[in-house]
Amino acid sequence: MIDAAVKALSQILSPPMRSILWRSIALALVLVTVLAVGLQRLLSWFAVYGEDWAEAMLGPGFHTSLNVLAWIVSIAAGLALCSAAFF
């Protein structure tokens, strides 16, 4: 059983397997990046849309506080997606 593990580890470091490994790592990074950027844009759009909706409901007197809240939500969404992509 140990011989099989040693053979598997030696095959992982062979040039054909290394190229497959690098391609799969690159593809995973691209997919995670595209997904994170798309989700961040979507969540930011929801924050701005929610800000517009809340301002229509509450009135123009709450514009500044709702704008700050939308910024906080957008930044929190971006940080959450970056941390989720890291893990």
BELUR-V133774 format. One record per residue. RES is the residue in one letter. PHI is phi in whole degrees, 0 to 359 (* if undefined). Layout:
BEGIN
res-><RES & RES>
phi-><PHI & PHI>
END
This chain:
BEGIN
res-><M & I & D & A & A & V & K & A & L & S & Q & I & L & S & P & P & M & R & S & I & L & W & R & S & I & A & L & A & L & V & L & V & T & V & L & A & V & G & L & Q & R & L & L & S & W & F & A & V & Y & G & E & D & W & A & E & A & M & L & G & P & G & F & H & T & S & L & N & V & L & A & W & I & V & S & I & A & A & G & L & A & L & C & S & A & A & F & F>
phi-><* & 292 & 298 & 294 & 294 & 295 & 296 & 295 & 294 & 290 & 286 & 297 & 273 & 287 & 304 & 297 & 288 & 297 & 295 & 295 & 298 & 294 & 295 & 291 & 296 & 296 & 296 & 296 & 296 & 296 & 296 & 294 & 295 & 297 & 296 & 294 & 295 & 297 & 293 & 295 & 297 & 296 & 292 & 294 & 297 & 299 & 295 & 292 & 297 & 295 & 296 & 297 & 295 & 294 & 293 & 293 & 280 & 269 & 108 & 288 & 291 & 259 & 300 & 294 & 293 & 290 & 295 & 296 & 298 & 295 & 296 & 297 & 295 & 295 & 293 & 297 & 295 & 296 & 293 & 296 & 291 & 295 & 292 & 294 & 293 & 294 & 280>
END
